[in-house]
Amino acid sequence: MSAFQWQPSQGHFTGALNGLRVDCDPMTGLMIREEELGIAFGPVLGLEIVDANDLGKKPLAEPGFVPEVVCRQDTLLVKYLPTPNRPVECHAHWQVRSARQIDLEISALTPGLWHGLYLQTLTQLPFGQIEVVDTSSFPLAMGRFEQSPWTYIEMLHPHDAAGLEFSHGLLRQQLFGHDLEKGVILRGRLRALLIPRENDLQVALKAFEQFVQEEPNLSE
């Protein structure tokens, strides 16, 4: 049975599995191409900014600061070390679980007392139809492709959720939003799925319920 394997490629990281190709720029997120389905889009599941009441919005991407990256089979581990402008250490773990599922685990390590600390992800959704679906806990996003009978689903675990914004094809999800003491580690989880268009809403809601029930991965 084949498995996804991340490989470095000219400053980016890439891998393929059963027709799915994923390219990662740690500063912007994932570009996804599914050759068998005729789908190409992105970036998705990018870690965009850190914010706090006493900090202000700080981008993860800063000139002159290159994140540390480790390829570990199907998981890409990225460490954004603190900078003078952003004194918060962040980690992103992208895991390609299958040709139809990608998980992102985000963590932040606080060097001091922070009020209202949150992280924000960014996904570009250039799809024909976008829908933000309410659930019993936190909304999920659905993007239906114009030229293919498939749907992109993105969900944020409600235990980690602080907010969701969607405007002009850009989906931003906020995590945490807590007041924290020094040395606290926060972890948040997102999941992206590609599912057939038929009964996609019912499938998405069931997948969200399963996601909510999963235990977090506490390993680094």
Order of alpha helices (4+ residues) and beta strands (2+ residues): beta-beta-beta-beta-beta-beta-beta-beta-beta-beta-beta-beta-beta-beta-beta-beta-beta-beta-alpha
